[in-house]
């Protein structure tokens, strides 16, 4: 009888992981709040991408599988970025590609390095593959190359580096990324997660694609969810050395990118003006938010992405501010899951959303026993 009560057991460590929880989308009792919790593009996607989805819907053919190799999209990506199409692997968001890398390259007992406040998926993907994720301390909420290299051991197989990092917004320059790579053995994979690449001023961007071309153990990932504004259709990709691309294509699902995503992504690449407009809007209002909130006494760290982090000094105040902003129709992102319980992350939104966020924090400070903390 006892044997009948047994249930299938997941891999060791899986049930110790908290389920990933995205940014809140609503507040009870508040209609149409400004959602500044998920780093989405407030301008939305390119009109060309929307038109491509609409055309697909009108033409039908939904009984036909999409292009399993994303051939047209890979060719377009290669043309736009000056890359080799055969070294591009597409996925259901860049998170899919990150998980494919873990699936293809990690064994039980292997170790994976990521930075202290790095993207939560690195830990989830590593653990689900049976490896041991190791968080490496940052310096001033920025990846510390020396600390990462000091943590490398014989068991190290992958180093994940979000650059710029979510949720801190900090970024390593090319010389630092190169120094990190130079300190790794040839059989350690360096994964450069560039989810926010399009928001970085081009002159500041570390050329990760050139590193992929030069070395056999560097992978660069991108997403259409952020600056391209296509989070709903789920589309990401990686530029890989040939051997890595070959491995990923063997473990990915046969139709892991849907037809809408393929069509929208292709069309979005034909609208570089939309990316330029999105980058300019982000830079303008990110700076404005920093100035306005800095004037209120909040510590604002420079960000290269489409969000800023507000430091409140203690977890109780941060939680209270989060709740108060929600009551005022502005949804921020609490960072307790990232080991930053005293801070909130605020996505750069529309002009109205940004102004509403500042007004909400001004009102929060005006309450008894609250205020800016540093």
Helices and strands as residue ranges (DSSP letters): G 2-5, G 14-16, E 34-35, H 47-59, H 71-81, G 85-87, E 88-91, H 94-105, E 111-115, H 121-128, E 132-136, H 145-151, E 156-162, H 174-182, E 189-193, G 197-199, G 202-204, H 208-214, E 218-223, G 231-233, E 236-239, H 242-251, H 259-268, H 272-295, E 299-300, E 307-311, H 315-327, E 330-331, E 333-334, G 336-338, E 343-347, H 351-366
